[in-house]
Amino acid sequence: MINVSDERFDELVDAAFEAIPAELTRQLSNVVLFIEDDAPAEEPDLLGLYDGVPLTERDTSYGGVMPDRIFVFRKPTLEICDTEAEVIHEIGITVAHEIAHHFGIDDNRLHELGYA
């Protein structure tokens, strides 16, 4: 396990988000990105989570709802990494993976694409 300060971890998440092509991030709608220390108790090894309504499931009745949430979990990520390069890699995959869920891409397709 590597020790990365909270500030540095936040910078790495920001950098991973900024690495997503602008043509995709411009299409993010009603989404907020959070960094939390721990994953949910029922899934303690989870690195990230998308909680919301994917664009592919929104219809004309979608409105007046709280923003979708993308979470990146600090402790589980750091627990599986030994170097900062590994942290950068895992954060990049996690951020792309959770954004893909916002666009309606499921886990099976993400596995095929290497974002698992």
C-alpha distance (Angstrom), angle and dihedral (degrees) to the residues before:
residue distance angle dihedral
M1 . . .
I2 3.78 . .
N3 3.79 125.2 .
V4 3.81 112.1 -130.6
S5 3.79 121.2 169.7
D6 3.79 118.5 -116.7
E7 3.80 89.8 -114.9
R8 3.81 93.1 52.2
F9 3.80 92.0 46.5
D10 3.82 89.2 52.0
E11 3.82 89.7 50.7
L12 3.81 90.5 51.5
V13 3.81 91.8 50.6
D14 3.81 90.0 48.9
A15 3.81 90.0 49.9
A16 3.81 91.5 49.3
F17 3.80 90.3 51.3
E18 3.81 91.4 47.9
A19 3.83 89.1 51.3
I20 3.82 90.3 62.7
P21 3.81 108.0 99.5
A22 3.79 111.9 -94.8
E23 3.80 91.6 -128.4
L24 3.82 86.5 66.0
T25 3.79 100.0 40.3
R26 3.81 90.2 50.2
Q27 3.80 87.0 61.1
L28 3.78 95.3 53.6
S29 3.76 105.5 115.6
N30 3.79 126.1 -165.3
V31 3.83 94.7 -13.5
V32 3.81 131.1 141.7
L33 3.82 125.4 -167.6
F34 3.82 118.7 -141.2
I35 3.78 132.3 -175.2
E36 3.78 114.7 -153.5
D37 3.78 131.6 176.5
D38 3.79 98.8 -131.2
A39 3.77 135.7 36.8
P40 3.81 118.7 -130.7
A41 3.80 112.8 -68.5
E42 3.81 91.8 -116.8
E43 3.84 90.9 56.6
P44 3.83 105.9 28.6
D45 3.83 94.6 165.8
L46 3.80 94.7 55.1
L47 3.81 113.1 124.2
G48 3.79 97.1 -167.2
L49 3.78 143.3 -0.1
Y50 3.79 137.7 -158.7
D51 3.79 113.3 -151.0
G52 3.77 113.4 -177.0
V53 3.77 149.0 57.7
P54 3.82 112.9 -55.0
L55 3.79 116.5 -129.7
T56 3.81 89.2 -113.8
E57 3.81 90.3 61.7
R58 3.80 98.6 46.1
D59 3.76 118.5 103.9
T60 3.77 137.4 169.3
S61 3.80 91.0 -67.2
Y62 3.81 91.3 61.2
G63 3.78 109.3 107.9
G64 3.75 144.2 99.2
V65 3.81 91.8 41.4
M66 3.76 131.5 133.6
P67 3.81 114.0 -96.6
D68 3.79 120.0 -86.9
R69 3.77 110.9 -105.4
I70 3.78 130.3 -136.1
F71 3.79 114.5 -166.1
V72 3.79 128.7 -164.2
F73 3.80 113.1 -166.8
R74 3.80 115.3 -143.3
K75 3.83 104.4 -164.1
P76 3.82 98.6 47.6
T77 3.80 89.5 47.5
L78 3.79 93.6 50.4
E79 3.81 91.5 44.9
I80 3.81 92.6 62.9
C81 3.81 96.0 43.9
D82 3.79 131.8 80.0
T83 3.82 99.4 -179.6
E84 3.78 137.4 35.3
A85 3.80 88.6 -115.9
E86 3.81 88.7 60.5
V87 3.82 90.3 48.6
I88 3.80 90.5 51.7
H89 3.80 90.4 49.4
E90 3.82 94.6 48.1
I91 3.80 93.6 45.7
G92 3.80 90.4 49.6
I93 3.79 91.9 52.2
T94 3.80 92.3 44.4
V95 3.80 95.3 50.1
A96 3.81 92.6 46.5
H97 3.83 90.7 45.3
E98 3.81 94.4 52.8
I99 3.81 93.7 43.6
A100 3.80 88.0 51.3
H101 3.82 89.0 56.7
H102 3.82 87.9 56.1
F103 3.81 87.2 58.0
G104 3.81 91.1 50.0
I105 3.81 99.2 -102.7
D106 3.80 109.9 146.1
D107 3.81 129.4 -142.4
N108 3.81 94.5 -101.1
R109 3.81 91.9 57.9
L110 3.80 91.4 43.4
H111 3.80 89.7 53.7
E112 3.81 89.1 52.2
L113 3.80 89.4 51.5
G114 3.82 93.5 47.9
Y115 3.80 97.8 -108.4
A116 3.76 98.4 120.9
